[in-house]
Amino acid sequence: MTNEGNFAINEGNYDLIVRSFDTIQNRLGLNIMVHIDDGLIEQGQIFLFNHFARFETVIPHFIVHQTTGAYCRSIADHALFDAGGSFDKFLRSVGAMPNNLPGLLPFLAAEILRGRKVVIFPEGGMVKDRRVIDGDGDFGIFSRTAEERRKHHRGAAVLALTLDIFKRRIRDLITGNDIPRLERWVKSLGLESIEVLRDRANEPTLIVPANITFYPIRIDKNFLSRGAEMLAKGLSNQFIEELVIEGNLLFRDTDMDIRFGAPVEPKVKWRWWQRVMLQRYFQTVTSLDDLFGLREDEAENRSERILAKGIAAETDRIRDEAMAKMYAAITVNLSHLASGYISRLIDRGIMEIEAKSFHRGLYLALKNLQATKDVHLHRSLYWPDRYRGLLDGDCFELDRFLKICEKAKLIECVQDAYRFTDKLKLEQEYDNIRLENPLLVYANEVAPIRAVGETLDAALQNVDTVTEMELASFLFDDELRGHDWNKRHYSTEKFREINDQETATENGAPYLF
């Protein structure tokens, strides 16, 4: 078992990090918006996040601790611990664990039973291209170390399923009033009493997938990247790229939407013979290491192999369900829609499009998505003042996207048309993709959302046949949405003093003659 003393959380250090982030947050250009149902963080035990920027890995701990007061364990690249010294000790003191630590999952399971939370990034590293599905629609990412695509890590699924199996066993021991075994588990886990163990065993084992979406992605050099280039010549392209992208995310006006999805609970309906096998196997288990050590290739007999095979299949299922929910929580913005629309045009061999047609198609997609359930739109797509001029090409959000694409030499804005360059068809180096082709990054990010793809395809098909009456209906809907947004915004406490002086009583909503 892991030497727990080497990884004891120093609550003083942990609280210092949280307070420090809370202090500097208002000085950053980062606008953090958390979307979550009440009580979900309190109930959740294992939290999954996608990974696009290095600095984002500390923010989930801040949110969980701020909401619940609980301390989090997280898994970090073992290379961060290899140097040893004070940095190594500091990482350990704030809950970080190296990903190659022997007995890691049993240790995390024990920590959950003690009331800790666990934060995991199942992609195993930054996914700079945001490509998380293949041509067959299966989840997978590029591994820089293996230089090939692979499945997402399933450590979170293994942790959740095995912990759930353990809780079942504890409940059986409680039902059978097996006090000696229960007392041994209480001592082994370092809990206060059998009652605490019982309460932990009765808690559902919940994996809570969450998605972090940044908007916009900028590619301009900033003071961090310029300073690094001046002070240290010969820096790697990867390092400079990360300073450019993450410096802009941190210090320029950037929305960071953190959206928590529906939880995944490993509710396995074991067959009667599987339950018998589990009960027999439990008779040999004296520690969580034994339980997590059940593997098909190391099983001692046929029963254990069958049991291990069934657990492995359930683990894959839980992993895939959690990944689907993690990516479904993406916060869709106008750059996503524009990138997806352009990608579909290029797939059809269209390398130039009339600006009016492009604006109209994008507007159709936006309006239809507003009425689509289970797609989470960025707040700017619900606020007509932010997209009102889209039909006429007079839209700040679109202009910003086009300027970034022009700077990257992906789009040329010619008279009354947009021309897509051949660079959009070229493969880019993985560590340069965010700088060289942000359009592809946006398109990849929204690719897992089937409803978005279907809406963009429908917009392409209907853009030339949509009637003026249909557009007028959409525009009137914008008027209603604009009125509703303004009414809610100006009805807040901030404007109470002037609202108290209001004498008009008639409904001010727009209407049609």
Solvent accessible surface area in square Angstrom, and as a share of the most:
residue,aa,sasa,rsa
1,M,121,0.54
2,T,13,0.07
3,N,95,0.49
4,E,61,0.27
5,G,60,0.58
6,N,81,0.42
7,F,6,0.02
8,A,65,0.50
9,I,19,0.10
10,N,71,0.36
11,E,89,0.40
12,G,48,0.46
13,N,43,0.22
14,Y,7,0.03
15,D,39,0.20
16,L,96,0.48
17,I,66,0.33
18,V,19,0.11
19,R,140,0.51
20,S,50,0.32
21,F,21,0.09
22,D,68,0.35
23,T,81,0.47
24,I,79,0.40
25,Q,40,0.18
26,N,138,0.71
27,R,195,0.71
28,L,32,0.16
29,G,17,0.17
30,L,7,0.03
31,N,62,0.32
32,I,34,0.17
33,M,80,0.36
34,V,56,0.32
35,H,47,0.21
36,I,57,0.29
37,D,109,0.56
38,D,148,0.77
39,G,28,0.26
40,L,15,0.07
41,I,4,0.02
42,E,89,0.40
43,Q,107,0.48
44,G,0,0.00
45,Q,12,0.06
46,I,0,0.00
47,F,0,0.00
48,L,2,0.01
49,F,0,0.00
50,N,3,0.01
51,H,18,0.08
52,F,1,0.00
53,A,0,0.00
54,R,122,0.44
55,F,35,0.14
56,E,1,0.00
57,T,39,0.23
58,V,77,0.44
59,I,0,0.00
60,P,0,0.00
61,H,23,0.10
62,F,15,0.06
63,I,8,0.04
64,V,0,0.00
65,H,27,0.12
66,Q,111,0.49
67,T,68,0.39
68,T,44,0.26
69,G,43,0.41
70,A,18,0.14
71,Y,32,0.12
72,C,0,0.00
73,R,5,0.02
74,S,13,0.08
75,I,44,0.22
76,A,22,0.17
77,D,76,0.40
78,H,67,0.30
79,A,59,0.46
80,L,85,0.43
81,F,15,0.06
82,D,101,0.52
83,A,96,0.74
84,G,25,0.24
85,G,51,0.49
86,S,94,0.61
87,F,109,0.46
88,D,16,0.08
89,K,145,0.61
90,F,72,0.30
91,L,24,0.12
92,R,59,0.21
93,S,14,0.09
94,V,25,0.14
95,G,0,0.00
96,A,8,0.06
97,M,0,0.00
98,P,10,0.06
99,N,76,0.39
100,N,94,0.48
101,L,32,0.16
102,P,109,0.68
103,G,24,0.23
104,L,18,0.09
105,L,39,0.19
106,P,8,0.05
107,F,2,0.01
108,L,0,0.00
109,A,0,0.00
110,A,0,0.00
111,E,7,0.03
112,I,4,0.02
113,L,2,0.01
114,R,62,0.23
115,G,36,0.34
116,R,60,0.22
117,K,16,0.07
118,V,0,0.00
119,V,0,0.00
120,I,12,0.06
121,F,27,0.11
122,P,2,0.01
123,E,3,0.01
124,G,47,0.45
125,G,30,0.29
126,M,16,0.07
127,V,3,0.02
128,K,0,0.00
129,D,18,0.09
130,R,13,0.05
131,R,98,0.36
132,V,6,0.03
133,I,37,0.19
134,D,53,0.27
135,G,85,0.82
136,D,127,0.66
137,G,47,0.45
138,D,70,0.36
139,F,36,0.15
140,G,8,0.08
141,I,2,0.01
142,F,57,0.24
143,S,9,0.06
144,R,95,0.35
145,T,136,0.79
146,A,58,0.45
147,E,135,0.61
148,E,108,0.48
149,R,74,0.27
150,R,67,0.24
151,K,97,0.41
152,H,4,0.02
153,H,92,0.41
154,R,92,0.34
155,G,25,0.25
156,A,5,0.04
157,A,2,0.02
158,V,36,0.20
159,L,0,0.00
160,A,0,0.00
161,L,1,0.00
162,T,10,0.06
163,L,0,0.00
164,D,16,0.08
165,I,2,0.01
166,F,1,0.00
167,K,1,0.01
168,R,76,0.28
169,R,18,0.06
170,I,1,0.00
171,R,85,0.31
172,D,82,0.43
173,L,7,0.03
174,I,52,0.26
175,T,121,0.70
176,G,58,0.56
177,N,106,0.55
178,D,35,0.18
179,I,67,0.34
180,P,82,0.51
181,R,79,0.29
182,L,3,0.02
183,E,95,0.42
184,R,144,0.53
185,W,20,0.07
186,V,18,0.10
187,K,174,0.74
188,S,65,0.42
189,L,3,0.01
190,G,59,0.57
191,L,19,0.09
192,E,144,0.64
193,S,35,0.23
194,I,39,0.20
195,E,93,0.42
196,V,36,0.20
197,L,1,0.00
198,R,95,0.35
199,D,69,0.36
200,R,55,0.20
201,A,1,0.01
202,N,91,0.46
203,E,66,0.30
204,P,65,0.41
205,T,0,0.00
206,L,13,0.06
207,I,1,0.00
208,V,0,0.00
209,P,0,0.00
210,A,0,0.00
211,N,1,0.01
212,I,0,0.00
213,T,2,0.01
214,F,2,0.01
215,Y,5,0.02
216,P,5,0.03
217,I,2,0.01
218,R,23,0.08
219,I,17,0.09
220,D,48,0.25
221,K,107,0.46
222,N,13,0.07
223,F,117,0.49
224,L,62,0.31
225,S,0,0.00
226,R,121,0.44
227,G,24,0.23
228,A,18,0.14
229,E,55,0.25
230,M,147,0.65
231,L,159,0.79
232,A,42,0.32
233,K,169,0.72
234,G,82,0.79
235,L,58,0.29
236,S,66,0.42
237,N,106,0.54
238,Q,57,0.25
239,F,92,0.38
240,I,24,0.12
241,E,0,0.00
242,E,16,0.07
243,L,34,0.17
244,V,3,0.01
245,I,1,0.01
246,E,17,0.08
247,G,2,0.02
248,N,1,0.01
249,L,1,0.00
250,L,32,0.16
251,F,86,0.36
252,R,98,0.36
253,D,96,0.50
254,T,0,0.00
255,D,24,0.12
256,M,0,0.00
257,D,2,0.01
258,I,0,0.00
259,R,32,0.12
260,F,14,0.06
261,G,15,0.14
262,A,61,0.47
263,P,49,0.31
264,V,2,0.01
265,E,57,0.26
266,P,0,0.00
267,K,143,0.61
268,V,11,0.06
269,K,193,0.82
270,W,16,0.05
271,R,157,0.57
272,W,174,0.61
273,W,78,0.27
274,Q,26,0.12
275,R,127,0.46
276,V,57,0.33
277,M,33,0.15
278,L,14,0.07
279,Q,102,0.46
280,R,165,0.60
281,Y,28,0.11
282,F,14,0.06
283,Q,91,0.40
284,T,88,0.51
285,V,13,0.08
286,T,109,0.63
287,S,30,0.19
288,L,3,0.02
289,D,41,0.21
290,D,55,0.28
291,L,9,0.05
292,F,20,0.09
293,G,30,0.29
294,L,22,0.11
295,R,131,0.48
296,E,81,0.36
297,D,124,0.64
298,E,110,0.49
299,A,19,0.15
300,E,152,0.68
301,N,70,0.36
302,R,169,0.62
303,S,48,0.31
304,E,26,0.12
305,R,106,0.39
306,I,52,0.26
307,L,2,0.01
308,A,4,0.03
309,K,128,0.54
310,G,18,0.17
311,I,26,0.13
312,A,32,0.25
313,A,63,0.49
314,E,41,0.18
315,T,2,0.01
316,D,53,0.28
317,R,100,0.37
318,I,1,0.00
319,R,22,0.08
320,D,53,0.28
321,E,60,0.27
322,A,1,0.01
323,M,1,0.00
324,A,45,0.35
325,K,59,0.25
326,M,0,0.00
327,Y,8,0.03
328,A,46,0.36
329,A,2,0.02
330,I,3,0.02
331,T,2,0.01
332,V,1,0.00
333,N,1,0.00
334,L,2,0.01
335,S,4,0.03
336,H,0,0.00
337,L,0,0.00
338,A,0,0.00
339,S,0,0.00
340,G,2,0.02
341,Y,0,0.00
342,I,1,0.00
343,S,28,0.18
344,R,58,0.21
345,L,3,0.01
346,I,28,0.14
347,D,120,0.62
348,R,127,0.46
349,G,60,0.57
350,I,67,0.34
351,M,44,0.20
352,E,81,0.36
353,I,20,0.10
354,E,101,0.45
355,A,15,0.12
356,K,127,0.54
357,S,23,0.15
358,F,1,0.00
359,H,12,0.06
360,R,45,0.16
361,G,0,0.00
362,L,0,0.00
363,Y,1,0.00
364,L,8,0.04
365,A,0,0.00
366,L,0,0.00
367,K,8,0.03
368,N,64,0.33
369,L,1,0.00
370,Q,16,0.07
371,A,89,0.69
372,T,45,0.26
373,K,174,0.74
374,D,128,0.66
375,V,11,0.06
376,H,65,0.29
377,L,7,0.04
378,H,2,0.01
379,R,78,0.28
380,S,0,0.00
381,L,1,0.01
382,Y,85,0.32
383,W,62,0.22
384,P,0,0.00
385,D,78,0.40
386,R,74,0.27
387,Y,1,0.00
388,R,94,0.34
389,G,20,0.19
390,L,0,0.00
391,L,32,0.16
392,D,123,0.64
393,G,22,0.21
394,D,107,0.56
395,C,3,0.02
396,F,133,0.55
397,E,3,0.01
398,L,1,0.00
399,D,51,0.26
400,R,43,0.16
401,F,6,0.03
402,L,12,0.06
403,K,138,0.58
404,I,18,0.09
405,C,1,0.00
406,E,71,0.32
407,K,114,0.48
408,A,7,0.05
409,K,145,0.62
410,L,0,0.00
411,I,3,0.02
412,E,77,0.34
413,C,57,0.34
414,V,48,0.28
415,Q,166,0.74
416,D,104,0.54
417,A,12,0.10
418,Y,19,0.07
419,R,99,0.36
420,F,5,0.02
421,T,27,0.15
422,D,100,0.52
423,K,42,0.18
424,L,23,0.11
425,K,124,0.52
426,L,109,0.54
427,E,173,0.78
428,Q,42,0.19
429,E,123,0.55
430,Y,39,0.15
431,D,29,0.15
432,N,28,0.14
433,I,9,0.04
434,R,0,0.00
435,L,39,0.19
436,E,62,0.28
437,N,1,0.01
438,P,1,0.01
439,L,3,0.02
440,L,66,0.33
441,V,0,0.00
442,Y,3,0.01
443,A,12,0.09
444,N,22,0.11
445,E,7,0.03
446,V,7,0.04
447,A,51,0.40
448,P,29,0.18
449,I,15,0.08
450,R,191,0.70
451,A,28,0.22
452,V,1,0.00
453,G,13,0.12
454,E,103,0.46
455,T,15,0.09
456,L,1,0.00
457,D,57,0.29
458,A,39,0.30
459,A,1,0.01
460,L,28,0.14
461,Q,146,0.65
462,N,67,0.35
463,V,11,0.06
464,D,123,0.64
465,T,101,0.59
466,V,18,0.10
467,T,69,0.40
468,E,123,0.55
469,M,153,0.68
470,E,85,0.38
471,L,7,0.03
472,A,49,0.38
473,S,70,0.45
474,F,48,0.20
475,L,74,0.37
476,F,49,0.21
477,D,46,0.24
478,D,2,0.01
479,E,76,0.34
480,L,71,0.35
481,R,65,0.24
482,G,4,0.04
483,H,51,0.23
484,D,68,0.35
485,W,54,0.19
486,N,53,0.27
487,K,124,0.53
488,R,142,0.52
489,H,71,0.31
490,Y,108,0.41
491,S,74,0.47
492,T,67,0.39
493,E,126,0.57
494,K,165,0.70
495,F,44,0.19
496,R,128,0.47
497,E,134,0.60
498,I,119,0.60
499,N,63,0.32
500,D,99,0.51
501,Q,127,0.56
502,E,112,0.50
503,T,121,0.70
504,A,74,0.57
505,T,128,0.74
506,E,156,0.70
507,N,118,0.61
508,G,59,0.56
509,A,30,0.23
510,P,42,0.27
511,Y,157,0.60
512,L,130,0.65
513,F,233,0.97
